[in-house]
């Protein structure tokens, strides 16, 4: 190959590279929003209503997601949204009614981890890492807005950054101290915190149920029956495999399960059981008796 041929090939190669670079410059950058719903419920609930208990307040997830999207449009002005990923927990990974509604929103993908007998999320962090790493590896996103605070998310951030994506940590203001792990704050490319004014429109405290305390107290037999009734519903919703986490603790119930049992019993009986230890014992006895009969 003579010098003229080599020069001609180099010219063609350079022309091709120039066209490729021109196309790349026209391609808009892309961002995605990754939301740890457990963190959002706990942090926003505590900030607005003073409690992390989901049963005490309602969260307008649709409105909050739209607010996150609007904020991203401002921050990533020359970028397009890929989608919002909403990570939450559910028994046997079966969508609740609320999660189904969120999943039907445009540009939203719901990912579910599991909930154990103590209402603790399992597997959510690994789902976030898988999605974040995969999208970064395939150059599907250039920026990721991560709404969360768990230290276990550090590996997800590092993985995405290793493929060239920038990760921006979004959080919710904490009344005292911090609600995001310091190692996570150290790893991300930028940080942003949403304050009370931002969160308040999307969190509403549920009205407190009042009962007629002058009405006669239910009998132990009635409360025992209600405990068994709730156990049957609990078992139908969670499956027999959930008993394996619960039975070793007999006669004690995990705090979250015991609170759920109490709230549901009071709703069915229309009577508060606070301050009535014998009735609460009858309630737990009925709950346990039904579960043990099914094991």
Secondary structure as a PSIPRED ss2 file (coil, helix, strand):
# PSIPRED VFORMAT (PSIPRED V4.0)

   1 X C   1.000  0.000  0.000
   2 X C   1.000  0.000  0.000
   3 X H   0.000  1.000  0.000
   4 X H   0.000  1.000  0.000
   5 X H   0.000  1.000  0.000
   6 X H   0.000  1.000  0.000
   7 X H   0.000  1.000  0.000
   8 X H   0.000  1.000  0.000
   9 X H   0.000  1.000  0.000
  10 X H   0.000  1.000  0.000
  11 X H   0.000  1.000  0.000
  12 X H   0.000  1.000  0.000
  13 X H   0.000  1.000  0.000
  14 X H   0.000  1.000  0.000
  15 X H   0.000  1.000  0.000
  16 X H   0.000  1.000  0.000
  17 X H   0.000  1.000  0.000
  18 X H   0.000  1.000  0.000
  19 X H   0.000  1.000  0.000
  20 X H   0.000  1.000  0.000
  21 X H   0.000  1.000  0.000
  22 X H   0.000  1.000  0.000
  23 X H   0.000  1.000  0.000
  24 X H   0.000  1.000  0.000
  25 X H   0.000  1.000  0.000
  26 X H   0.000  1.000  0.000
  27 X C   1.000  0.000  0.000
  28 X C   1.000  0.000  0.000
  29 X E   0.000  0.000  1.000
  30 X E   0.000  0.000  1.000
  31 X E   0.000  0.000  1.000
  32 X E   0.000  0.000  1.000
  33 X E   0.000  0.000  1.000
  34 X E   0.000  0.000  1.000
  35 X E   0.000  0.000  1.000
  36 X E   0.000  0.000  1.000
  37 X H   0.000  1.000  0.000
  38 X H   0.000  1.000  0.000
  39 X H   0.000  1.000  0.000
  40 X H   0.000  1.000  0.000
  41 X H   0.000  1.000  0.000
  42 X H   0.000  1.000  0.000
  43 X H   0.000  1.000  0.000
  44 X H   0.000  1.000  0.000
  45 X H   0.000  1.000  0.000
  46 X H   0.000  1.000  0.000
  47 X H   0.000  1.000  0.000
  48 X H   0.000  1.000  0.000
  49 X H   0.000  1.000  0.000
  50 X C   1.000  0.000  0.000
  51 X C   1.000  0.000  0.000
  52 X C   1.000  0.000  0.000
  53 X C   1.000  0.000  0.000
  54 X H   0.000  1.000  0.000
  55 X H   0.000  1.000  0.000
  56 X H   0.000  1.000  0.000
  57 X E   0.000  0.000  1.000
  58 X E   0.000  0.000  1.000
  59 X E   0.000  0.000  1.000
  60 X C   1.000  0.000  0.000
  61 X H   0.000  1.000  0.000
  62 X H   0.000  1.000  0.000
  63 X H   0.000  1.000  0.000
  64 X H   0.000  1.000  0.000
  65 X H   0.000  1.000  0.000
  66 X H   0.000  1.000  0.000
  67 X H   0.000  1.000  0.000
  68 X H   0.000  1.000  0.000
  69 X H   0.000  1.000  0.000
  70 X H   0.000  1.000  0.000
  71 X H   0.000  1.000  0.000
  72 X H   0.000  1.000  0.000
  73 X H   0.000  1.000  0.000
  74 X H   0.000  1.000  0.000
  75 X H   0.000  1.000  0.000
  76 X C   1.000  0.000  0.000
  77 X C   1.000  0.000  0.000
  78 X C   1.000  0.000  0.000
  79 X E   0.000  0.000  1.000
  80 X E   0.000  0.000  1.000
  81 X E   0.000  0.000  1.000
  82 X E   0.000  0.000  1.000
  83 X E   0.000  0.000  1.000
  84 X E   0.000  0.000  1.000
  85 X E   0.000  0.000  1.000
  86 X E   0.000  0.000  1.000
  87 X E   0.000  0.000  1.000
  88 X E   0.000  0.000  1.000
  89 X E   0.000  0.000  1.000
  90 X E   0.000  0.000  1.000
  91 X H   0.000  1.000  0.000
  92 X H   0.000  1.000  0.000
  93 X H   0.000  1.000  0.000
  94 X C   1.000  0.000  0.000
  95 X C   1.000  0.000  0.000
  96 X C   1.000  0.000  0.000
  97 X H   0.000  1.000  0.000
  98 X H   0.000  1.000  0.000
  99 X H   0.000  1.000  0.000
 100 X H   0.000  1.000  0.000
 101 X H   0.000  1.000  0.000
 102 X H   0.000  1.000  0.000
 103 X H   0.000  1.000  0.000
 104 X C   1.000  0.000  0.000
 105 X C   1.000  0.000  0.000
 106 X C   1.000  0.000  0.000
 107 X C   1.000  0.000  0.000
 108 X E   0.000  0.000  1.000
 109 X E   0.000  0.000  1.000
 110 X E   0.000  0.000  1.000
 111 X E   0.000  0.000  1.000
 112 X E   0.000  0.000  1.000
 113 X E   0.000  0.000  1.000
 114 X E   0.000  0.000  1.000
 115 X E   0.000  0.000  1.000
 116 X C   1.000  0.000  0.000
 117 X C   1.000  0.000  0.000
 118 X C   1.000  0.000  0.000
 119 X C   1.000  0.000  0.000
 120 X C   1.000  0.000  0.000
 121 X E   0.000  0.000  1.000
 122 X E   0.000  0.000  1.000
 123 X C   1.000  0.000  0.000
 124 X H   0.000  1.000  0.000
 125 X H   0.000  1.000  0.000
 126 X H   0.000  1.000  0.000
 127 X H   0.000  1.000  0.000
 128 X H   0.000  1.000  0.000
 129 X H   0.000  1.000  0.000
 130 X H   0.000  1.000  0.000
 131 X H   0.000  1.000  0.000
 132 X H   0.000  1.000  0.000
 133 X H   0.000  1.000  0.000
 134 X H   0.000  1.000  0.000
 135 X H   0.000  1.000  0.000
 136 X H   0.000  1.000  0.000
 137 X H   0.000  1.000  0.000
 138 X C   1.000  0.000  0.000
 139 X C   1.000  0.000  0.000
 140 X C   1.000  0.000  0.000
 141 X C   1.000  0.000  0.000
 142 X C   1.000  0.000  0.000
 143 X E   0.000  0.000  1.000
 144 X E   0.000  0.000  1.000
 145 X E   0.000  0.000  1.000
 146 X E   0.000  0.000  1.000
 147 X E   0.000  0.000  1.000
 148 X C   1.000  0.000  0.000
 149 X C   1.000  0.000  0.000
 150 X C   1.000  0.000  0.000
 151 X H   0.000  1.000  0.000
 152 X H   0.000  1.000  0.000
 153 X H   0.000  1.000  0.000
 154 X H   0.000  1.000  0.000
 155 X H   0.000  1.000  0.000
 156 X H   0.000  1.000  0.000
 157 X H   0.000  1.000  0.000
 158 X H   0.000  1.000  0.000
 159 X H   0.000  1.000  0.000
 160 X H   0.000  1.000  0.000
 161 X H   0.000  1.000  0.000
 162 X H   0.000  1.000  0.000
 163 X C   1.000  0.000  0.000
 164 X C   1.000  0.000  0.000
 165 X C   1.000  0.000  0.000
 166 X E   0.000  0.000  1.000
 167 X E   0.000  0.000  1.000
 168 X E   0.000  0.000  1.000
 169 X E   0.000  0.000  1.000
 170 X E   0.000  0.000  1.000
 171 X E   0.000  0.000  1.000
 172 X E   0.000  0.000  1.000
 173 X C   1.000  0.000  0.000
 174 X C   1.000  0.000  0.000
 175 X C   1.000  0.000  0.000
 176 X C   1.000  0.000  0.000
 177 X C   1.000  0.000  0.000
 178 X C   1.000  0.000  0.000
 179 X C   1.000  0.000  0.000
 180 X C   1.000  0.000  0.000
 181 X C   1.000  0.000  0.000
 182 X H   0.000  1.000  0.000
 183 X H   0.000  1.000  0.000
 184 X H   0.000  1.000  0.000
 185 X H   0.000  1.000  0.000
 186 X H   0.000  1.000  0.000
 187 X H   0.000  1.000  0.000
 188 X C   1.000  0.000  0.000
 189 X C   1.000  0.000  0.000
 190 X E   0.000  0.000  1.000
 191 X E   0.000  0.000  1.000
 192 X E   0.000  0.000  1.000
 193 X E   0.000  0.000  1.000
 194 X E   0.000  0.000  1.000
 195 X C   1.000  0.000  0.000
 196 X H   0.000  1.000  0.000
 197 X H   0.000  1.000  0.000
 198 X H   0.000  1.000  0.000
 199 X H   0.000  1.000  0.000
 200 X H   0.000  1.000  0.000
 201 X C   1.000  0.000  0.000
 202 X C   1.000  0.000  0.000
 203 X E   0.000  0.000  1.000
 204 X E   0.000  0.000  1.000
 205 X E   0.000  0.000  1.000
 206 X C   1.000  0.000  0.000
 207 X C   1.000  0.000  0.000
 208 X C   1.000  0.000  0.000
 209 X C   1.000  0.000  0.000
 210 X C   1.000  0.000  0.000
 211 X C   1.000  0.000  0.000
 212 X C   1.000  0.000  0.000
 213 X C   1.000  0.000  0.000
 214 X C   1.000  0.000  0.000
 215 X C   1.000  0.000  0.000
 216 X C   1.000  0.000  0.000
 217 X C   1.000  0.000  0.000
 218 X C   1.000  0.000  0.000
 219 X C   1.000  0.000  0.000
 220 X H   0.000  1.000  0.000
 221 X H   0.000  1.000  0.000
 222 X H   0.000  1.000  0.000
 223 X H   0.000  1.000  0.000
 224 X H   0.000  1.000  0.000
 225 X H   0.000  1.000  0.000
 226 X H   0.000  1.000  0.000
 227 X H   0.000  1.000  0.000
 228 X H   0.000  1.000  0.000
 229 X H   0.000  1.000  0.000
 230 X H   0.000  1.000  0.000
 231 X H   0.000  1.000  0.000
 232 X H   0.000  1.000  0.000
 233 X H   0.000  1.000  0.000
 234 X H   0.000  1.000  0.000
 235 X H   0.000  1.000  0.000
 236 X H   0.000  1.000  0.000
 237 X H   0.000  1.000  0.000
 238 X H   0.000  1.000  0.000
 239 X C   1.000  0.000  0.000
 240 X H   0.000  1.000  0.000
 241 X H   0.000  1.000  0.000
 242 X H   0.000  1.000  0.000
 243 X H   0.000  1.000  0.000
 244 X H   0.000  1.000  0.000
 245 X H   0.000  1.000  0.000
 246 X H   0.000  1.000  0.000
 247 X H   0.000  1.000  0.000
 248 X C   1.000  0.000  0.000
 249 X C   1.000  0.000  0.000
 250 X C   1.000  0.000  0.000
 251 X C   1.000  0.000  0.000
 252 X C   1.000  0.000  0.000
 253 X C   1.000  0.000  0.000
 254 X C   1.000  0.000  0.000
 255 X H   0.000  1.000  0.000
 256 X H   0.000  1.000  0.000
 257 X H   0.000  1.000  0.000
 258 X H   0.000  1.000  0.000
 259 X H   0.000  1.000  0.000
 260 X H   0.000  1.000  0.000
 261 X H   0.000  1.000  0.000
 262 X H   0.000  1.000  0.000
 263 X H   0.000  1.000  0.000
 264 X H   0.000  1.000  0.000
 265 X H   0.000  1.000  0.000
 266 X H   0.000  1.000  0.000
 267 X H   0.000  1.000  0.000
 268 X H   0.000  1.000  0.000
 269 X H   0.000  1.000  0.000
 270 X C   1.000  0.000  0.000
 271 X C   1.000  0.000  0.000
 272 X C   1.000  0.000  0.000
 273 X C   1.000  0.000  0.000
 274 X C   1.000  0.000  0.000
 275 X C   1.000  0.000  0.000
 276 X C   1.000  0.000  0.000
 277 X H   0.000  1.000  0.000
 278 X H   0.000  1.000  0.000
 279 X H   0.000  1.000  0.000
 280 X H   0.000  1.000  0.000
 281 X H   0.000  1.000  0.000
 282 X H   0.000  1.000  0.000
 283 X H   0.000  1.000  0.000
 284 X H   0.000  1.000  0.000
 285 X H   0.000  1.000  0.000
 286 X H   0.000  1.000  0.000
 287 X H   0.000  1.000  0.000
 288 X H   0.000  1.000  0.000
 289 X H   0.000  1.000  0.000
 290 X H   0.000  1.000  0.000
 291 X H   0.000  1.000  0.000
 292 X H   0.000  1.000  0.000
 293 X H   0.000  1.000  0.000
 294 X H   0.000  1.000  0.000
 295 X C   1.000  0.000  0.000
